[in-house]
Amino acid sequence: MAFPLYWMLLTALRPASEIRHSPPRFWPSQLTLEHFQRAMETPTFWSNVRSSVIIGLGTVVVSLLIGTLAAFAVARFRFVGRRAFVMAILCIQMIPLAGLIIPIYLLLSDLGLTDSLTGVIVTYLVFMLPFTVWLLRGFIQGIPVELEEAAMVDGCTRFGAFRRVVLPLLAPGLVATSIYSLVQAWNEYVLVYVLLSSNDKQTLSIWLVSFQTSFGTDYGGMMAGATLTALPVLIFFMLVQRRVAAGLAAGAVKG
């Protein structure tokens, strides 16, 4: 699994004359940054970075904000239609994306949200929120309800207990969900290709295709671009991976 990543980075760092060398060399005779320089100097690179960041962060923040509250309601409260709501969440996950592209495009066109980053974020939320609610529901159910009851006995309101007790213990679930949402939004290709037509609004996943033209494929530039595209998600994971732990609430309830 690691070898394709190694080969991507190797191709990005080796001179153009060695990329198609036969037999292949598993270590370059010299390293170069010319492919990275050429990739970053393309006309739409920074605007595409901006679009990817806005779409990725927007999707993560909104899905966590809405999904956390919805998951808490499903996990802690009993209401009419609760079971049907949970089943609807599962059923939405079974709908193939390809079958929804045309309806989504027509709906966004009627709302004037085609070729708009807002329209892309709203569309991503349709697919991210059900998974977010389902995943966080399981994490919340693993947090002892007695902790909230003890906080409310000490004077906290329901929302105060949620903010002071549940959210800190829910950190591993929030991190895991945010990583999944960011990866999905960052790497999505089909929806962005259909919904965004302006070159300066497209994301990095679409930008990578610019290295493949009718004259051939610039493998060095493409691999450098793929490396640059993967770096933000990798950095984000390295920053939050310590929070991905299990059992933070274990033993928190006194006997």
C-alpha positions, 0 to 999 in steps of 0.5 A: 500500500505504501509503494504507490505513495513512494513511487508518486513522491519519487516521480515528483522528485526525479529529473524528467529524463529518468521518469521513463527510464527502462528498467525503472530505477527505484532511487533517483541519481539526483533530486530536483524540485522543478516539477513542484515549481512548474506545478505551483506556477500554473495559472489556476493553482492558488485559486484552486487551492483556495476553492479546495480549502473553502469546500473542505473546511465548509463541509467539515464545519457545517457537517459537524455542527449539524451532525453533532446536535442531530446525533445527540438528539437521536442517541439521548431522546425518545421521539416519534419516528426515531427508528424511521429516522435512523433507517432513513439515514442508512437508506440514504447511504445506499443511494449511488452518487451517479444516480443523483448527479442529474437531479442535483444539477437541475435542482441547483440550477433552479436555485442559481447555485451551479458554478458556486462553491456554496452549491458544492458545499450544500451538495456534499452535506447531503452525503456527509450528514447521514454518515456523520449522524450515524457515526457520532450517534455510536460515540455518544451512546458510549458516553455514560448518561450518568455523567450528564445527569450528575452535571445537571444535578450540580446545576448545569442545564441540558445544553450546559451538560452537553457542552461541558461533559459530552463534547470533551468526551466526544473529541475522538468521534469528532476527529474521526468524523472530520477526517472522513469528511475532509478526505471525501470533500477534498478528493471528490471529482465527479460532483465538482467536475459537473457543478463547477465550470469556471477554471478558477473555482475548480478544486485541486482534484480537477486541476490535476487533470490539466497535466494530461493533454492531447500532446501527452501526460506530464508525469512529473508535474502530475505527481508533484501536483498529487503530492501537493494535493495530499499534503494538507490532509496529511498535515491535518491528520498529523495534527489531530491523530493524538485525539483519535483514541478510545475509551476516554470515558472509561471509569468516569462514573464513580461507583 
